[in-house]
């Protein structure tokens, strides 16, 4: 009988990280078993117990009850960025206790080093014709957001409107602003506002599903 291959902690963490980048949420035990190409869920659970004991992940009840912690699997080429939720879906929770976990991204995606960034899952099709570095913003993608309270007209922003986060193009008019959708779905309409919204950040990159290779 062929002896099953032993995986390093870094390989398991990389697989979890890659799944989160590709899908916007953690894998189930069965999904992780398939990614890692191991024979049983019992083996996966042993790996997860190891990661939890060493402080690399947090776990709780539920099929997707895990998240990566900030210092997990860091390298000189990557930087840990918090995943804080989805938009449009409700209030944007940037406080540390509300973060869904951390994702390691290449440092060139989140430069300069002194800027703050966060990740959001995209829900809906209101910006599926907008392009960021040539990538459209589609439902299920992750967007990389540089945290800042101001933005230039024409930038794609994450504003809070009536306490809820959304993703729209900011267009400045004389004495007002327009949060404009860019979508194939014409049911989405521009939102005209004065100063009754707050910019939370500017979208700098889109992480498409399947863009990151997972550890085999």
C-alpha positions in Angstrom: 0.0 0.0 0.0 1.3 3.5 -0.9 2.1 5.5 2.1 0.0 8.8 2.2 2.0 11.9 1.6 2.7 14.1 4.6 1.9 17.8 4.1 3.7 20.7 5.8 1.7 23.2 7.9 2.6 25.8 5.3 1.0 23.7 2.5 -2.2 23.4 4.4 -2.3 27.1 5.2 -1.6 28.0 1.6 -4.4 25.8 0.4 -6.9 27.4 2.8 -5.6 30.9 1.8 -5.9 30.1 -1.9 -9.5 28.8 -1.4 -10.5 32.0 0.4 -9.0 34.1 -2.4 -10.7 32.1 -5.1 -14.1 31.8 -3.4 -14.4 34.6 -0.8 -15.0 32.2 2.1 -13.2 29.3 3.9 -13.4 25.7 2.6 -15.4 22.9 4.3 -13.5 19.9 5.5 -14.5 17.9 2.5 -13.5 20.7 0.1 -10.1 21.0 1.9 -9.7 17.2 1.6 -10.1 17.4 -2.2 -7.7 20.4 -2.4 -5.0 18.6 -0.4 -5.6 15.3 -2.2 -5.7 13.3 1.0 -7.7 10.1 1.6 -10.0 10.9 4.5 -11.6 13.8 6.3 -10.1 12.4 9.5 -6.7 13.3 8.1 -7.9 16.9 7.3 -9.3 17.2 10.9 -5.8 16.3 12.3 -4.2 18.9 10.1 -6.8 21.5 11.3 -6.3 20.6 14.9 -2.5 21.1 14.4 -3.0 24.5 12.9 -5.5 25.5 15.6 -3.1 24.3 18.4 -0.3 26.4 16.8 -2.5 29.5 16.5 -2.6 29.6 12.7 -6.4 29.3 12.5 -9.4 29.9 14.6 -12.3 27.3 14.5 -15.9 27.2 15.6 -19.0 25.1 14.8 -20.3 25.1 11.3 -19.3 23.7 7.9 -17.1 26.7 7.2 -16.2 27.6 10.8 -12.6 28.6 10.4 -10.5 31.7 9.7 -6.8 32.4 9.2 -5.1 34.5 11.8 -2.9 37.5 10.9 0.5 36.1 11.3 -0.2 32.9 9.4 2.2 31.8 6.7 3.8 35.2 6.3 6.7 35.7 3.9 8.9 38.5 2.6 6.7 38.5 -0.5 3.3 38.7 1.0 1.2 40.8 3.4 -1.8 39.9 5.5 -4.9 41.8 4.6 -8.2 41.5 6.6 -11.4 40.2 5.0 -14.2 42.3 6.5 -17.4 41.1 4.8 -19.3 41.7 1.6 -20.8 44.6 -0.3 -23.6 45.4 -0.8 -24.8 43.6 2.3 -25.0 45.9 5.3 -22.7 47.8 7.6 -19.0 47.7 6.9 -17.2 46.3 10.0 -13.6 47.4 10.1 -13.0 46.8 13.8 -10.6 43.9 14.4 -13.2 41.9 16.4 -15.5 41.8 13.3 -12.9 40.6 10.8 -13.7 37.3 9.1 -10.0 36.4 8.8 -6.8 37.3 7.1 -5.6 36.6 3.5 -2.0 36.7 2.4 -1.6 38.7 -0.8 1.5 39.6 -2.9 3.0 42.8 -1.6 2.8 44.4 -5.0 -1.0 44.2 -4.7 -1.0 46.2 -1.5 1.6 48.9 -1.9 2.8 51.2 -0.5 3.5 49.4 2.8 2.3 52.2 5.0 -1.2 52.2 3.4 -4.1 50.3 5.0 -6.1 47.8 3.0 -9.0 45.5 3.4 -10.9 42.9 1.3 -14.6 42.7 0.5 -16.6 40.0 -1.2 -18.7 41.3 -4.1 -22.4 40.4 -4.1 -24.5 41.5 -7.1 -23.9 42.7 -10.6 -24.1 46.5 -10.2 -20.5 47.0 -11.2 -19.9 44.1 -13.7 -18.9 46.5 -16.5 -16.4 48.5 -14.4 -12.7 47.6 -14.9 -9.9 47.7 -12.4 -6.5 46.8 -13.9 -8.5 45.2 -16.8 -10.6 43.0 -14.5 -14.4 43.4 -14.2 -16.1 43.4 -10.8 -18.4 40.4 -10.7 -20.4 38.8 -8.0 -18.2 36.4 -6.0 -15.0 38.3 -6.6 -12.9 39.8 -3.9 -11.9 43.4 -4.2 -8.8 44.9 -2.6 -9.7 48.3 -1.0 -7.2 51.0 0.0 -8.7 52.4 3.2 -9.1 56.2 2.9 -11.8 58.8 3.6 -11.5 60.8 0.4 -11.5 59.9 -3.3 -11.2 61.5 -6.7 -14.1 61.8 -9.2 -14.0 58.8 -11.5 -12.6 56.4 -8.9 -14.4 53.2 -7.8 -15.1 53.6 -4.1 -16.6 51.8 -1.2 -19.0 54.3 0.4 -21.3 53.9 3.4 -24.8 55.1 2.4 -27.5 54.9 5.2 -25.1 52.7 7.2 -24.6 50.2 4.4 -21.6 49.5 2.2 -21.7 49.4 -1.5 -19.3 49.6 -4.5 -19.8 52.3 -7.1 -18.0 54.8 -9.3 -17.8 58.3 -7.6 -18.7 61.2 -9.9 -18.5 64.8 -8.6 -21.0 67.3 -9.8 -21.6 71.0 -8.9 -22.6 70.7 -5.2 -23.5 67.0 -5.3 -22.0 63.6 -5.9 -23.2 60.6 -8.0 -22.6 57.0 -7.0 -22.9 55.5 -10.4 -23.3 51.8 -11.2 -21.6 50.3 -14.3 -23.7 47.3 -15.1 -25.3 45.2 -17.8 -28.3 45.1 -15.5 -30.2 48.4 -16.2 -32.2 48.0 -13.0 -29.3 49.6 -11.2 -29.7 53.4 -11.1 -27.3 56.2 -10.0 -27.5 57.5 -6.4 -27.4 61.3 -6.1 -26.1 62.6 -2.8 -24.8 65.7 -1.2 -22.6 65.0 1.8 -24.8 62.3 3.4 -22.3 59.4 2.7 -18.8 58.5 3.8 -16.0 57.1 1.6 -14.4 54.1 3.3 -11.8 53.3 0.6 -10.9 53.1 -3.1 -10.9 49.8 -5.0 -7.4 49.1 -6.3 -7.6 45.4 -7.5 -10.1 42.6 -8.2 -9.2 39.1 -7.3 -11.1 36.8 -9.7 -12.2 33.3 -8.8 -9.6 30.8 -9.7 -6.9 33.5 -10.1 -4.7 31.9 -7.4 -3.2 28.4 -7.7 -3.7 26.2 -4.7 -1.1 24.0 -3.1 -1.2 20.4 -4.3 
